[in-house]
Amino acid sequence: MWEKTCSFFEVPFEMEEILFDPQTSGGLLVAIPENEDKKALKEIEALGLDCGIIGRVTEKREKKIYVLK
């Protein structure tokens, strides 16, 4: 089923497994303007929470998710 929405490019199989591992489910995902990313990271880190930038929004393509090396 996921093949319809996701493509992996030069990504090891282990990375694919991590992305679909149920143990990684439940995290909070937030979309913010790119020019506010550094400020937001600082504020979240100041709260003692782990955070990081994991991707970016791009134009619509054939599949919904592309995982690049």
C-alpha positions as a Markdown table, in Angstrom:
| # | Residue | x | y | z |
|---|---|---|---|---|
| 1 | Met | 0.0 | 0.0 | 0.0 |
| 2 | Trp | 2.8 | 2.5 | 0.9 |
| 3 | Glu | 4.3 | 2.1 | -2.6 |
| 4 | Lys | 1.5 | 4.3 | -3.9 |
| 5 | Thr | 2.5 | 7.3 | -1.7 |
| 6 | Cys | 6.2 | 6.9 | -0.9 |
| 7 | Ser | 9.5 | 6.5 | -3.0 |
| 8 | Phe | 12.9 | 5.8 | -1.6 |
| 9 | Phe | 16.1 | 7.0 | -3.4 |
| 10 | Glu | 19.5 | 5.6 | -2.5 |
| 11 | Val | 18.3 | 4.9 | 1.0 |
| 12 | Pro | 19.3 | 1.7 | 2.8 |
| 13 | Phe | 16.6 | -0.8 | 3.6 |
| 14 | Glu | 17.3 | -0.2 | 7.3 |
| 15 | Met | 16.2 | 3.5 | 6.9 |
| 16 | Glu | 13.0 | 2.4 | 5.3 |
| 17 | Glu | 12.4 | 0.1 | 8.3 |
| 18 | Ile | 13.0 | 2.9 | 10.7 |
| 19 | Leu | 10.5 | 5.2 | 9.0 |
| 20 | Phe | 7.8 | 2.6 | 9.2 |
| 21 | Asp | 8.6 | 1.2 | 12.6 |
| 22 | Pro | 5.6 | 1.5 | 15.0 |
| 23 | Gln | 8.0 | 2.6 | 17.8 |
| 24 | Thr | 8.5 | 5.9 | 15.9 |
| 25 | Ser | 4.8 | 6.6 | 15.7 |
| 26 | Gly | 3.2 | 9.2 | 17.8 |
| 27 | Gly | 5.7 | 12.0 | 17.5 |
| 28 | Leu | 4.6 | 15.6 | 16.9 |
| 29 | Leu | 5.0 | 17.0 | 13.4 |
| 30 | Val | 4.7 | 20.7 | 12.8 |
| 31 | Ala | 4.9 | 22.8 | 9.6 |
| 32 | Ile | 6.2 | 26.3 | 10.0 |
| 33 | Pro | 7.5 | 28.9 | 7.5 |
| 34 | Glu | 11.1 | 28.3 | 6.6 |
| 35 | Asn | 12.2 | 31.8 | 7.7 |
| 36 | Glu | 11.0 | 30.9 | 11.3 |
| 37 | Asp | 12.7 | 27.6 | 11.7 |
| 38 | Lys | 15.8 | 28.6 | 13.7 |
| 39 | Lys | 13.7 | 30.7 | 16.2 |
| 40 | Ala | 11.2 | 27.8 | 16.7 |
| 41 | Leu | 14.0 | 25.3 | 17.2 |
| 42 | Lys | 15.6 | 27.5 | 19.9 |
| 43 | Glu | 12.3 | 27.9 | 21.7 |
| 44 | Ile | 11.6 | 24.2 | 21.7 |
| 45 | Glu | 15.1 | 23.3 | 22.8 |
| 46 | Ala | 14.8 | 25.9 | 25.6 |
| 47 | Leu | 12.0 | 23.8 | 26.9 |
| 48 | Gly | 14.3 | 20.8 | 27.1 |
| 49 | Leu | 12.5 | 19.0 | 24.2 |
| 50 | Asp | 14.2 | 17.1 | 21.4 |
| 51 | Cys | 13.5 | 18.6 | 18.0 |
| 52 | Gly | 14.8 | 18.9 | 14.5 |
| 53 | Ile | 14.0 | 19.7 | 10.9 |
| 54 | Ile | 13.1 | 16.5 | 9.1 |
| 55 | Gly | 11.9 | 17.8 | 5.7 |
| 56 | Arg | 10.3 | 20.6 | 3.7 |
| 57 | Val | 7.1 | 21.2 | 1.8 |
| 58 | Thr | 7.6 | 21.2 | -2.0 |
| 59 | Glu | 5.4 | 21.3 | -5.0 |
| 60 | Lys | 2.9 | 18.4 | -5.6 |
| 61 | Arg | 4.5 | 15.4 | -7.4 |
| 62 | Glu | 3.4 | 11.9 | -8.4 |
| 63 | Lys | 3.9 | 10.5 | -4.9 |
| 64 | Lys | 3.3 | 12.2 | -1.5 |
| 65 | Ile | 6.5 | 11.2 | 0.2 |
| 66 | Tyr | 10.1 | 11.0 | -1.3 |
| 67 | Val | 12.9 | 9.9 | 0.9 |
| 68 | Leu | 16.3 | 11.1 | -0.3 |
| 69 | Lys | 19.8 | 10.3 | 0.9 |
